[in-house]
């Protein structure tokens, strides 16, 4: 018995199957909430980056900012820091989801259907890009794109 199962069915008693399935459902719901939080965080960082890049663009058009030569460089540097944070957050959510799916697969070993495990196998376990290209790989590209934009804007602001 793995560390996931604190008691066997025999040790637990008569409500084992009912409680087991209820805990499984709660765990699936918690995973869905993590996905919602992940999407919210992605939207938040995309909005922040879009606004910051717009501010850098506007600062090039407004004469007020011309007297503060370093402002565009400073804003680009802040943007790069935001992108680094964004990238770490995406990676953290990816790792959390990987752990949650391992737990789900282990729980499903005692259920009649192993739906999530079977779906993952059909999708080639994320290894066959023709069957499934993991969303987290795409997510990780976004902070890099913004980071490259900030780097270019930062370099351009020096000249």
Number of C-alpha atoms within 10 A of each C-alpha: 7 7 6 9 11 10 13 10 13 8 9 12 10 10 9 15 14 10 12 16 15 12 13 17 12 12 16 15 12 13 17 13 12 16 15 12 13 17 13 12 16 19 12 13 20 17 12 15 22 14 12 18 20 12 14 23 13 13 17 15 11 9 10 9 15 13 8 10 11 14 17 26 19 14 19 25 17 15 25 22 14 19 24 16 14 23 20 14 17 23 16 13 17 20 13 13 17 12 12 17 17 13 14 19 18 16 18 17 11 12 14 7 10 15 13 14 18 13 11 14 12 12 17 15 16 15 12 11 11 9 12 14 15 15 10 14 12 10 16 17 13 18 25 16 12 21 22 14 16 26 17 12 19 22 13 11 17 10 5
